[in-house]
C-alpha cells in the first residue's frame, strides 16, 4: 500500500510519473493528489518546501474538524484523509440560496482558521468540500500560513460570480453581526 513513494511530480508543467495503480483525483500548482484507499489519499509535491508548508498548516489543524486528518508525511508527500464529496462551487451552483447549515459551517470555518493561527482567512471555493454528511472541510493549505488575507475575499468573489454573495452577507449579518461589520468594512475598503 505504500508504493505511492514511487510517484513523482516535476514542476515543469507539473509532469507526473505514476507507476502505481492509484487514481489521479486532482492536481494544482504545487502537486498532484492520488486516492490510495477508500478513506485516504496522498498529495505528492514537486517541491519539498510546499510539502513542508502544507504539513505545518495541517498539523495546526489536526484538532479541528475543518481540515483533513494526516496519517504520514514525507519529504515530498502527505498521506491524509480522503474527503468524499463535491466542491462548494458544484454544491452551490444549482441553488438559489445557501442552506443555513452550510452558511453556519462556512462562518465557523473562517473563524476557526483565525483561531488556529492561519494568516489566510480565506479559501478557494473549489477547496471547500461538502462531504456526504453535509459537513464542510477545507483542503489545500499550502498558503494558509504564508498568504495574508484578513477576510475571505476570494471566497466572496466566487460567491459573487454565483450570485450568492448578498444572500451570504444577509445570513452572516443574522448569525454574527460583529463579524459581518468587520468583513463588510474590509470588503468596502479593499483591505486584504
ChimeraX attribute file (.defattr): number of C-alpha atoms within 10 A of each C-alpha:
attribute: neighborCount
match mode: 1-to-1
recipient: residues
	/A:1	8
	/A:2	8
	/A:3	11
	/A:4	21
	/A:5	15
	/A:6	10
	/A:7	20
	/A:8	19
	/A:9	20
	/A:10	15
	/A:11	13
	/A:12	8
	/A:13	8
	/A:14	17
	/A:15	13
	/A:16	19
	/A:17	11
	/A:18	16
	/A:19	12
	/A:20	14
	/A:21	11
	/A:22	18
	/A:23	13
	/A:24	16
	/A:25	12
	/A:26	11
	/A:27	15
	/A:28	10
	/A:29	10
	/A:30	20
	/A:31	23
	/A:32	22
	/A:33	21
	/A:34	23
	/A:35	21
	/A:36	21
	/A:37	13
	/A:38	10
	/A:39	11
	/A:40	18
	/A:41	24
	/A:42	28
	/A:43	25
	/A:44	28
	/A:45	28
	/A:46	21
	/A:47	16
	/A:48	14
	/A:49	14
	/A:50	20
	/A:51	23
	/A:52	19
	/A:53	17
	/A:54	20
	/A:55	20
	/A:56	15
	/A:57	22
	/A:58	24
	/A:59	15
	/A:60	16
	/A:61	21
	/A:62	14
	/A:63	11
	/A:64	16
	/A:65	14
	/A:66	23
	/A:67	25
	/A:68	21
	/A:69	19
	/A:70	19
	/A:71	12
	/A:72	11
	/A:73	15
	/A:74	13
	/A:75	13
	/A:76	20
	/A:77	27
	/A:78	22
	/A:79	23
	/A:80	21
	/A:81	18
	/A:82	20
	/A:83	21
	/A:84	14
	/A:85	18
	/A:86	17
	/A:87	19
	/A:88	21
	/A:89	18
	/A:90	14
	/A:91	14
	/A:92	19
	/A:93	15
	/A:94	9
	/A:95	12
	/A:96	11
	/A:97	16
	/A:98	18
	/A:99	13
	/A:100	13
	/A:101	11
	/A:102	16
	/A:103	19
	/A:104	16
	/A:105	16
	/A:106	20
	/A:107	18
	/A:108	14
	/A:109	23
	/A:110	19
	/A:111	14
	/A:112	17
	/A:113	23
	/A:114	16
	/A:115	11
	/A:116	14
	/A:117	14
	/A:118	23
	/A:119	17
	/A:120	22
	/A:121	25
	/A:122	22
	/A:123	24
	/A:124	19
	/A:125	19
	/A:126	16
	/A:127	18
	/A:128	24
	/A:129	23
	/A:130	22
	/A:131	15
	/A:132	11
	/A:133	8
	/A:134	12
	/A:135	15
	/A:136	27
	/A:137	22
	/A:138	23
	/A:139	19
	/A:140	19
	/A:141	21
	/A:142	19
	/A:143	16
	/A:144	22
	/A:145	17
	/A:146	13
	/A:147	14
	/A:148	14
	/A:149	17
	/A:150	18
	/A:151	24
	/A:152	19
	/A:153	21
	/A:154	15
	/A:155	18
	/A:156	21
	/A:157	15
	/A:158	16
	/A:159	21
	/A:160	14
	/A:161	10
	/A:162	16
	/A:163	15
	/A:164	19
	/A:165	18
	/A:166	13
	/A:167	17
	/A:168	22
	/A:169	18
	/A:170	12
	/A:171	19
	/A:172	21
	/A:173	15
	/A:174	11
	/A:175	15
	/A:176	12
	/A:177	14
	/A:178	12
	/A:179	15
	/A:180	18
	/A:181	14
	/A:182	12
	/A:183	19
	/A:184	15
	/A:185	12
	/A:186	16
	/A:187	15
	/A:188	8
	/A:189	9
	/A:190	9
	/A:191	12
	/A:192	14
